[in-house]
Amino acid sequence: MSFASEVRKELSRTRTEHENYIRSEVAAALLSLNAVSFRGKNRFSVSFTVDSAAVVRYFFSQIKNQYGIVCQIHTTRSSQLNHRLRYRLIVPDEQARELLEKLDMLDPKSLFGFRIGASRAMMAGEGCSEAFLKGAFMVCGSVTNPEKAYHMEFAPVSETVADNIVSILRNFEIEVKKTCRKSQYVVYLKESERIVDLLTRIGAYKATLEMENIRVQKQVFNLVNRQMNCDANNIKRTMDTSLAQIRDIEYIDEQIGLDKLPQSLRDMAIVRRNNPATSLAGLGEMLEPPIGKSGVNNRLRRLTAIADQLRRGDDVELCCR
């Protein structure tokens, strides 16, 4: 089961008994799916289809318990999407107008007598606005598995409802974007903090905790990965430097012989050539008497300078320091 399906199931198990919140949830579902049709002479039909049995049962129960209207549920098998079952909720025609009136969805000033966007009552206060988002998400929302990416979106049929969702989210200081994808208006957000905030507001607390855990795991993994990459880069730089020093030492040996070097440089050259992976501090401990990192670094730089002089054909001054 997808992460989005898990979120919808969780929301379906979280029922509100507040009349205004139920109105906002149910109205959001009908508006998001353009579920209302005009049948003439103040007659309407109300129905919508979703992929989730849990979602259709949720709205069936809310409408029955709050408004005393018993809807019908029909199942159909899609000709696409692997012939998956789909669930259609149908409000009896004789009670459709009653439901729309109780949901504040009738508007005599509109072309067909019903609203195509949210009324003020549906978004009156923080609780109603959150309920509207919950209802909309349950029927037209999705969220990507946070292990793969951070992406949450609403895809209502109507641009008006898309604008309603944008308005609510921006009132909550959750910045979102709206686009049109294949003639479908989509409201989406990608930042993990904003997705967590939105999931919390609509009541998906289990999904919020799961997402937070995944986000922390990703942060730890990225930190460890950056540290490992840093260590790997440091090791590569150290080995590249060591190999360059060994090439210089071998060039000196070929041209004049290491025995021509002062004792301190000769010992340093032999220790470095025999221990290419050893750190400067480790090389210093191998010398007799031992010396520190700065002393080792100084002697290796002097060996590199001698090699460079030999390559250029310059006179080489070998002092016994």
C-alpha positions as CSV (number, residue, x, y, z in Angstrom):
1,M,0.0,0.0,0.0
2,S,1.3,3.4,-0.9
3,F,2.2,6.1,1.6
4,A,-0.7,8.3,0.3
5,S,-3.2,5.4,0.8
6,E,-1.9,4.9,4.4
7,V,-2.5,8.6,5.0
8,R,-6.1,8.4,3.7
9,K,-6.8,5.3,5.8
10,E,-5.5,7.1,8.9
11,L,-7.7,10.2,8.1
12,S,-10.7,7.9,7.6
13,R,-10.3,6.5,11.1
14,T,-10.2,10.0,12.6
15,R,-13.8,11.3,12.8
16,T,-14.9,14.7,14.0
17,E,-18.3,15.3,15.6
18,H,-18.3,19.0,15.2
19,E,-21.1,20.1,12.9
20,N,-19.2,22.9,11.2
21,Y,-16.1,20.7,10.6
22,I,-18.2,17.9,9.1
23,R,-19.8,20.5,6.7
24,S,-16.4,21.7,5.6
25,E,-15.1,18.1,5.1
26,V,-18.1,16.9,3.0
27,A,-18.4,20.1,1.0
28,A,-14.7,20.0,0.2
29,A,-15.0,16.5,-1.1
30,L,-18.0,17.4,-3.3
31,L,-16.4,20.6,-4.6
32,S,-13.0,19.0,-5.3
33,L,-14.6,16.3,-7.5
34,N,-17.3,18.5,-9.1
35,A,-19.8,16.0,-7.6
36,V,-23.0,18.2,-8.1
37,S,-25.0,18.2,-11.3
38,F,-28.0,20.4,-12.2
39,R,-31.1,18.5,-13.3
40,G,-33.4,21.4,-13.9
41,K,-36.2,23.1,-11.8
42,N,-34.2,23.2,-8.6
43,R,-33.3,19.6,-8.9
44,F,-29.8,18.3,-8.4
45,S,-27.8,15.0,-8.4
46,V,-24.8,14.4,-6.1
47,S,-22.3,11.6,-6.6
48,F,-18.6,11.1,-6.7
49,T,-16.1,8.2,-7.3
50,V,-12.9,7.4,-5.5
51,D,-10.3,4.6,-5.4
52,S,-10.4,4.1,-1.6
53,A,-13.1,2.0,0.1
54,A,-12.1,3.6,3.4
55,V,-12.7,7.1,2.0
56,V,-16.1,6.3,0.6
57,R,-17.2,4.6,3.8
58,Y,-16.0,7.7,5.8
59,F,-18.2,10.1,3.8
60,F,-21.1,7.6,3.8
61,S,-21.0,7.6,7.6
62,Q,-20.5,11.3,8.0
63,I,-23.5,12.2,5.8
64,K,-25.6,9.5,7.5
65,N,-24.8,10.4,11.0
66,Q,-24.9,14.2,10.6
67,Y,-27.6,14.7,8.1
68,G,-29.7,11.5,8.3
69,I,-29.2,10.8,4.6
70,V,-28.4,7.2,3.6
71,C,-26.3,7.2,0.4
72,Q,-25.7,4.3,-2.0
73,I,-22.3,2.9,-2.7
74,H,-21.7,1.2,-6.1
75,T,-18.5,-0.5,-7.1
76,T,-17.0,-0.5,-10.6
77,R,-13.9,-2.0,-12.0
78,S,-11.7,0.4,-13.9
79,S,-10.8,-0.4,-17.5
80,Q,-7.4,1.1,-16.7
81,L,-5.1,1.1,-13.6
82,N,-4.9,-2.8,-13.6
83,H,-8.7,-3.0,-13.4
84,R,-8.7,-1.7,-9.9
85,L,-12.0,-1.4,-8.0
86,R,-13.5,2.1,-7.7
87,Y,-16.2,3.2,-5.3
88,R,-19.1,5.6,-6.2
89,L,-21.1,7.3,-3.5
90,I,-24.5,8.4,-4.6
91,V,-26.8,10.7,-2.7
92,P,-30.6,9.9,-3.3
93,D,-31.9,12.4,-5.8
94,E,-34.8,13.3,-3.5
95,Q,-32.4,14.3,-0.8
96,A,-29.6,15.9,-2.9
97,R,-31.0,19.4,-2.5
98,E,-31.5,19.0,1.2
99,L,-27.8,18.0,1.6
100,L,-26.6,20.9,-0.5
101,E,-28.6,23.3,1.5
102,K,-27.2,22.0,4.8
103,L,-23.7,22.2,3.3
104,D,-24.1,25.8,2.3
105,M,-23.6,24.9,-1.3
106,L,-26.7,26.4,-2.8
107,D,-26.3,29.8,-4.4
108,P,-29.3,31.3,-6.3
109,K,-27.0,33.9,-7.9
110,S,-24.9,31.3,-9.6
111,L,-25.6,29.9,-13.1
112,F,-27.0,26.6,-12.0
113,G,-27.9,27.5,-8.4
114,F,-25.0,25.8,-6.6
115,R,-21.5,26.9,-5.6
116,I,-18.4,25.8,-7.4
117,G,-16.0,27.0,-4.7
118,A,-15.9,27.2,-0.9
119,S,-18.2,29.6,1.0
120,R,-17.1,31.7,3.9
121,A,-18.8,29.3,6.3
122,M,-16.7,26.4,5.0
123,M,-13.5,28.2,5.9
124,A,-14.7,30.2,8.9
125,G,-11.9,29.8,11.4
126,E,-8.9,27.5,11.6
127,G,-10.8,24.4,12.5
128,C,-13.1,24.7,9.4
129,S,-10.2,25.5,7.2
130,E,-8.3,22.4,8.4
131,A,-11.4,20.3,7.9
132,F,-11.8,21.6,4.3
133,L,-8.2,20.6,3.6
134,K,-8.8,17.2,5.1
135,G,-11.9,16.5,3.0
136,A,-10.1,17.7,-0.2
137,F,-7.0,15.6,0.5
138,M,-9.0,12.5,1.1
139,V,-10.6,12.6,-2.4
140,C,-8.0,14.4,-4.6
141,G,-4.8,14.5,-2.6
142,S,-1.6,12.5,-2.7
143,V,1.8,12.5,-0.9
144,T,4.9,10.7,-2.1
145,N,6.7,8.2,0.1
146,P,9.2,10.4,2.0
147,E,11.9,7.7,1.6
148,K,11.9,8.6,-2.1
149,A,11.0,12.3,-2.3
150,Y,9.2,15.1,-0.6
151,H,6.1,16.0,-2.6
152,M,2.4,16.5,-1.6
153,E,-0.3,17.8,-3.8
154,F,-4.1,18.4,-4.3
155,A,-5.6,17.9,-7.8
156,P,-9.2,19.2,-7.6
157,V,-11.3,19.3,-10.8
158,S,-12.0,23.0,-10.4
159,E,-9.5,25.8,-10.5
160,T,-11.8,27.7,-8.0
161,V,-11.2,24.9,-5.4
162,A,-7.5,24.9,-6.2
163,D,-7.5,28.6,-5.4
164,N,-9.5,28.0,-2.2
165,I,-6.8,25.5,-1.1
166,V,-4.0,27.9,-1.9
167,S,-5.7,30.6,0.1
168,I,-6.1,28.4,3.2
169,L,-2.5,27.1,3.1
170,R,-1.1,30.6,2.7
171,N,-3.2,31.8,5.7
172,F,-1.5,29.0,7.6
173,E,1.9,30.4,6.3
174,I,2.4,27.2,4.3
175,E,3.8,28.4,0.9
176,V,2.5,26.4,-2.1
177,K,2.5,26.5,-5.8
178,K,-0.3,26.0,-8.4
179,T,0.1,24.7,-11.9
180,C,-1.9,23.2,-14.6
181,R,-1.0,19.6,-15.6
182,K,-2.8,18.0,-18.5
183,S,-5.8,20.3,-18.0
184,Q,-5.8,19.5,-14.3
185,Y,-5.1,22.2,-11.7
186,V,-2.6,21.0,-9.1
187,V,-1.6,22.6,-5.9
188,Y,1.7,21.2,-4.6
189,L,4.4,21.7,-2.0
190,K,7.9,20.0,-1.8
191,E,9.5,21.2,1.4
192,S,9.5,18.5,4.1
193,E,8.8,20.9,7.0
194,R,5.7,22.3,5.2
195,I,4.4,18.8,4.3
196,V,4.8,17.8,8.0
197,D,2.9,20.9,9.0
198,L,0.1,20.2,6.6
199,L,-0.2,16.5,7.6
200,T,-0.4,17.6,11.2
201,R,-3.1,20.1,10.5
202,I,-5.4,17.6,8.7
203,G,-4.9,15.0,11.5
204,A,-2.5,12.5,10.0
205,Y,-0.4,12.3,13.1
206,K,0.9,8.7,12.5
207,A,2.1,9.7,9.0
208,T,3.7,12.8,10.5
209,L,5.7,10.8,13.0
210,E,6.7,8.4,10.2
211,M,7.8,11.2,8.0
212,E,9.8,12.9,10.8
213,N,11.6,9.6,11.5
214,I,12.5,9.2,7.9
215,R,13.6,12.8,7.7
216,V,15.9,12.4,10.7
217,Q,17.3,9.1,9.2
218,K,18.0,11.0,6.0
219,Q,19.8,13.8,7.8
220,V,22.0,11.4,9.7
221,F,22.7,9.4,6.6
222,N,23.6,12.5,4.7
223,L,25.8,13.7,7.5
224,V,27.6,10.3,7.7
225,N,27.9,10.2,3.9
226,R,29.4,13.7,3.7
227,Q,31.9,12.8,6.5
228,M,32.8,9.6,4.6
229,N,33.3,11.5,1.4
230,C,35.4,14.1,3.2
231,D,37.5,11.3,4.8
232,A,37.8,9.6,1.4
233,N,38.9,12.9,-0.2
234,N,41.4,13.5,2.5
235,I,42.8,10.0,2.1
236,K,43.1,10.5,-1.7
237,R,44.9,13.8,-1.2
238,T,47.3,12.2,1.3
239,M,48.0,9.3,-1.0
240,D,48.5,11.6,-4.0
241,T,50.9,13.7,-2.0
242,S,52.7,10.6,-0.8
243,L,53.1,9.1,-4.3
244,A,54.4,12.4,-5.6
245,Q,57.0,12.5,-2.8
246,I,58.0,8.9,-3.5
247,R,58.4,9.8,-7.2
248,D,60.7,12.6,-6.2
249,I,62.7,10.3,-4.0
250,E,63.1,7.7,-6.7
251,Y,64.2,10.4,-9.2
252,I,66.8,11.6,-6.8
253,D,68.0,8.1,-6.3
254,E,68.3,7.6,-10.1
255,Q,70.1,10.8,-10.7
256,I,72.6,11.1,-7.8
257,G,71.8,8.3,-5.4
258,L,70.3,8.7,-1.9
259,D,73.7,8.2,-0.4
260,K,74.7,11.7,-1.6
261,L,72.0,13.2,0.6
262,P,72.6,14.4,4.2
263,Q,71.9,11.8,6.8
264,S,68.6,13.4,7.9
265,L,67.2,13.6,4.4
266,R,68.4,10.1,3.5
267,D,66.7,8.6,6.5
268,M,63.5,10.6,5.7
269,A,63.6,9.4,2.0
270,I,64.0,5.8,3.0
271,V,61.2,5.9,5.6
272,R,58.8,7.7,3.2
273,R,59.5,5.3,0.3
274,N,59.0,2.2,2.5
275,N,55.8,3.6,4.1
276,P,53.6,5.3,1.4
277,A,50.4,5.2,3.4
278,T,51.8,6.3,6.8
279,S,50.8,9.8,8.1
280,L,53.4,12.5,8.7
281,A,53.2,11.9,12.5
282,G,53.7,8.2,11.9
283,L,56.8,8.8,9.7
284,G,58.2,11.1,12.4
285,E,58.0,8.3,15.0
286,M,59.9,5.9,12.7
287,L,63.0,8.2,12.6
288,E,65.8,8.1,15.1
289,P,65.6,10.3,16.9
290,P,61.8,10.9,16.4
291,I,60.6,14.2,15.1
292,G,57.2,16.0,14.9
293,K,54.9,16.5,11.9
294,S,56.4,19.9,11.0
295,G,59.9,18.5,11.0
296,V,58.8,15.6,8.7
297,N,57.0,18.1,6.4
298,N,60.0,20.3,6.2
299,R,62.3,17.5,5.2
300,L,59.9,16.2,2.6
301,R,59.6,19.7,1.1
302,R,63.4,19.8,0.9
303,L,63.5,16.5,-1.0
304,T,60.9,17.8,-3.4
305,A,63.0,20.9,-4.0
306,I,66.1,18.8,-4.7
307,A,64.1,16.7,-7.2
308,D,62.8,19.9,-8.9
309,Q,66.4,21.3,-9.2
310,L,67.6,18.0,-10.8
311,R,64.8,18.1,-13.3
312,R,65.6,21.6,-14.3
313,G,69.3,20.8,-14.5
314,D,70.2,23.3,-11.8
315,D,73.2,22.8,-9.5
316,V,72.0,21.0,-6.3
317,E,73.3,22.3,-3.0
318,L,73.3,19.5,-0.4
319,C,73.8,20.9,3.0
320,C,74.0,18.8,6.1
321,R,71.1,20.4,8.0
